[in-house]
Amino acid sequence: MRRFVAPLSMIAAATLVFAGCTSSSDNAGGNGSTEKDSVSYALPAGTGPNWILPISSPDTMATHNGAIQATMYPRLFAFNGVSGTMGLDQKASAAESYEFSADNLSLTIKLADLDWSDGVPVTSRDVEFWYNLMRFNSEKAGGYSAGNIPDNITKFETVDDKTFTLTFDAVYNPDFMLANQLSLIDIMPAHAWNKTSDDGKVGDFDREEATAIEVFDYLFAEAKDMKTYATNPLWQVVAGPYKVESWSDSGEVVLTANDKYTGTDVPSIKTVTFVPFTSADAEVNAVRAGDVDYGYITAADLTNEAQFADLGYRVEPWAGWSITYMPYNFANPEMGPVYKQLYVRQALQHAVDQETISDVVWHGAAKPGYGPIPQEPDSDYISDEQKNNPYPFDLDTAAKLFADNGWTAGADGTLECTNAGTGAGQCGEGIAAGKKMEIVVTTQNGSQETDNMMAEIQSSLAKIGVTMTIDARPLDAVLTEAQTCKTGEGSCTWELVFFGTAGSWYFPAYPTGERVFAKETKWNAGQYDNPAAEEIISQMTVSTDTSIAQEYSKLLAEDLPVMWMPNPVYQVSVIKNGLDVATQDPGAEFYPQRWSWTK
């Protein structure tokens, strides 16, 4: 590890080069025509932005929520792939520069010259405010992983209004600390939000645990009321290039340029409308009618790309730095013991024909994924085992795994445990004789590709005696269901959940697993628990040796903490001719301030 000090624009925290990304020195900001000052952007079907507070709850972590929040409350360190690498982004970051100590146990950060929209300067206190709220309320926040941020920051020291020092509990991989940890910090207006009620006075309540909890609970309660986002004084204080003009319960969000913005990422387009749709078909109909400027089409529509060109759009698939999967619920009271058997997970994985699904169902707008590291593009992080797929589609092998472990087809063709016990050739611990291989998949609706993919998997499983029931729901409902085992607000009776129509998990620049597969993390939805995985996930955060990542890739590709699925592009975008969006970011950020009309 080396000591360095540099402006953010000069540092790339990862060397991942993304195919199809092009360099853009100014990210298109401020360069477009002023003849048109509005744009409409279509949101993924079945979704709607539903959270404004930069600290998210576990069930409000959808990508579009974070992307919209970032236009108002800049992250301390922002990353994007618009220049061809997942690198630090000077314009989108609240930090201006940073310096690691000689022993790499602390980091001194200087903030950029930003003001809040009420004229108050952004200061070190606004970062401390986030830190204090998180350290006293971490269990309530989405994405929290025990031992990681804020736990790994042992001291916050203010140097001056624009400079502060963070001390860590250990030496960490600098890429991990910057890209995966400090990128989670958002500046928040302490002078406006540090109170416990609407009419309460603003103070230093965040510095004491009891009152920090009150502040946190107050802000969370206010953030649940979407219909007041445009009127609540809390949300009118922003430091980013946009602010809320309107926000409906249906999920339509209208942002308008923040005329008090003092940063360098100045918007070219004044008004941005995010439009929700109940289904992909409804959205495509809006595209055909010319009602959206920046929309998407289904993968099936790629076979008719010319028709959209005739309508004045260009088609640009938006690839993501992501993986897609279905978590198993290892805590399910009925099926948990079944899913805990590795041979069961292996058999089910062998029954997923990822290549055919990617080519036929997704028309090439998805790629097979075999493990915990993004596979497009290739990187040094991926093991050969993950690349080569340890569980290729093979129904004969899948059937044999069940037969070799005590399962026999019943009169209705569904497999039953006929040799209960924990010995060789038996079903395994906790599985009673007569237990049927009947599984339920709770999946997001609104996508024909997802519907067809589930039907294909259902058909393959039926051929080996596994009965699969499909329970389709809106995405927000699926995300809430997936969190029931962690939050305690539900029955924890789901079996498998799918929320990956646009990818299940988008990574920071360094694709570690501490927020997804670590035992205590919020988004280890199925409560996967493997001490070997826990240890290697921890090692990835402190070691710069790429073989550690490869070991992690191999272990989870083979141990199957989830059912690995084809990884779709974030979306197949259709963009009106004349609208310049620079490059679509692999991290699924929007950056509407960098869009512009060129004619």
HUJOLIN-V617016 format. One record per run of one state. SS is the DSSP state (hx for helix, st for strand, lp for the rest). FROM is the first residue (numbers start at 1). TO is the last residue. Records with the same first field share a line. If there is no record, write none. Layout:
# HUJOLIN-V617016
SS = FROM-TO / FROM-TO
This chain:
# HUJOLIN-V617016
lp = 1-4 / 11-16 / 18-32 / 34-37 / 43-62 / 71-74 / 76-78 / 81-84 / 86-86 / 89-92 / 94-94 / 101-105 / 112-114 / 116-120 / 122-123 / 141-152 / 161-162 / 169-173 / 185-185 / 187-189 / 194-204 / 208-208 / 224-225 / 229-232 / 237-241 / 248-252 / 258-270 / 276-279 / 289-293 / 298-298 / 311-312 / 319-321 / 324-324 / 329-335 / 340-341 / 351-353 / 362-365 / 368-383 / 388-394 / 404-406 / 410-414 / 418-420 / 422-427 / 429-435 / 437-437 / 445-447 / 463-466 / 474-474 / 483-483 / 488-495 / 499-504 / 507-530 / 541-545 / 560-561 / 565-566 / 569-570 / 577-578 / 581-591 / 595-595 / 598-599
st = 5-7 / 17-17 / 33-33 / 38-42 / 75-75 / 79-80 / 85-85 / 87-88 / 93-93 / 95-100 / 106-111 / 115-115 / 121-121 / 153-160 / 163-168 / 186-186 / 242-247 / 253-257 / 271-275 / 294-297 / 313-318 / 322-323 / 325-328 / 366-367 / 407-409 / 415-417 / 421-421 / 428-428 / 436-436 / 438-444 / 467-473 / 496-498 / 505-506 / 562-564 / 567-568 / 571-576 / 579-580 / 596-597
hx = 8-10 / 63-70 / 124-140 / 174-184 / 190-193 / 205-207 / 209-223 / 226-228 / 233-236 / 280-288 / 299-310 / 336-339 / 342-350 / 354-361 / 384-387 / 395-403 / 448-462 / 475-482 / 484-487 / 531-540 / 546-559 / 592-594
